[in-house]
């Protein structure tokens, strides 16, 4: 029975992987809302597997590696598939099988720039797996945050709350910039605070409280638009704190 219990975190991680795989399939097929939903579901499983591992004290090297492999699919490849389809929409205003796409060489280059995301995501996860540091913060953007950002970009298409900003958000140029930006942020060495709160001490957690307050306001008022903005706020807050010399 104990051996079965020890496998619960790995089972939850497998659900993360399955959800991410479904997100890839839906994104390639042009169903970006379902892709976004399954990435968000994968993020829930990603949280729960760590929670289960702590509860059952079921830590293992296999679990660590499985978690990274699942994250690469759910938050690296699936977001890249969303970005590829969004770029396809920006060029041709429709989704089509890749062998039917009639594009110029520079359009192909831009479309395949989406593949930078899973590559740099893999680099980030590999670094994390071999790093021996006990730093209480992240180095660069956590890959689940990248996944959630692009999931929200897909979900926006079905929530036309601010359709007037669609041409700006989903232009080819801006999608390319955002794709390169979030991909690069995953491998940058910038310290980025963790949301794990060990106590409620205001002095130790003030920057987390500021972020959580802003995130709640954005998500409540702007819905999925606020979700994407929350990730950007997280990035730029860390840039600001780094320049101000804040220690995590």
Residue pairs with C-beta under 8 A, 6 or more apart in sequence:
5 56
5 58
6 56
6 58
6 60
7 58
8 52
8 56
8 58
9 49
9 50
9 52
9 53
9 56
9 58
9 63
10 49
10 58
10 60
10 62
10 63
10 66
12 45
12 48
12 49
12 52
13 45
13 46
13 49
13 63
13 66
13 67
13 70
14 66
14 70
15 45
16 42
16 45
16 46
16 49
16 67
16 70
16 71
16 74
17 42
17 66
17 69
17 70
17 73
17 74
19 38
19 39
19 41
19 42
19 45
19 74
20 38
20 39
20 42
20 70
20 73
20 74
20 75
20 77
20 78
21 73
21 78
22 34
22 38
23 34
23 35
23 36
23 38
23 39
23 42
23 74
23 78
23 81
23 82
23 151
24 35
24 73
24 77
24 78
24 81
26 32
26 34
26 35
26 38
27 35
27 78
27 81
27 82
27 84
27 85
27 154
28 81
28 84
28 85
29 95
30 85
30 95
32 82
32 85
32 86
32 153
32 154
32 155
32 157
32 158
33 154
33 155
33 157
33 158
35 78
35 81
35 82
35 151
35 154
36 82
36 150
36 151
36 152
36 153
36 154
36 155
36 224
37 151
37 155
38 78
39 74
39 75
39 78
39 79
39 82
39 147
39 148
39 150
39 151
39 154
40 148
40 151
42 70
42 74
42 75
42 78
42 147
43 74
43 75
43 144
43 147
43 148
43 151
46 67
46 70
46 71
46 74
46 75
46 144
49 63
49 67
50 67
52 58
53 59
53 63
64 129
65 129
68 125
68 126
68 128
68 129
71 121
71 125
71 143
71 144
72 118
72 121
72 122
72 125
72 143
74 144
74 147
75 121
75 143
75 144
75 146
75 147
75 148
76 117
76 118
76 121
76 122
76 125
76 143
76 146
76 147
77 117
77 118
77 121
78 147
78 150
79 117
79 146
79 147
79 149
79 150
79 151
79 182
80 114
80 115
80 117
80 118
80 150
81 114
82 150
82 151
82 153
82 154
83 114
83 117
83 150
83 153
83 175
83 179
84 111
84 112
84 114
85 95
86 153
86 154
86 170
86 175
87 110
87 111
87 113
87 114
87 172
87 175
87 176
87 179
88 94
88 95
88 96
88 101
88 111
89 95
89 170
90 170
90 171
90 172
90 175
91 103
91 107
91 110
91 111
91 172
92 101
92 103
101 111
103 111
110 172
110 176
113 176
113 179
113 180
114 179
116 179
116 180
116 183
117 146
117 179
117 182
117 183
120 183
120 184
120 186
120 187
121 143
121 146
121 183
121 186
123 186
123 187
124 140
124 143
124 186
124 187
125 143
127 139
127 187
131 139
135 191
136 194
136 248
137 191
137 192
137 193
137 194
137 248
138 191
138 192
138 193
138 194
139 188
139 189
139 190
139 191
139 192
140 185
140 186
140 187
140 188
140 189
140 190
140 192
141 182
141 185
141 186
141 188
141 192
141 235
142 186
142 192
143 186
145 231
145 234
146 182
146 183
146 185
146 186
146 231
148 227
148 231
149 182
149 227
149 228
149 231
149 232
150 182
151 227
152 224
152 225
152 227
152 228
152 231
153 169
153 178
153 228
155 224
155 227
156 166
156 169
156 224
156 225
156 228
159 223
159 224
159 225
160 166
161 222
161 223
161 225
162 225
168 174
182 231
185 235
190 238
190 239
190 242
191 238
191 242
191 248
192 234
192 235
192 238
193 207
193 208
193 211
193 238
193 241
193 248
194 248
195 208
195 211
195 212
197 205
197 208
199 205
202 209
207 237
207 241
207 246
207 248
210 237
211 233
211 234
211 237
214 230
214 233
215 226
215 230
215 233
215 234
217 226
218 226
218 227
218 229
218 230
218 233
219 226
219 227
219 230
220 226
222 229
241 248
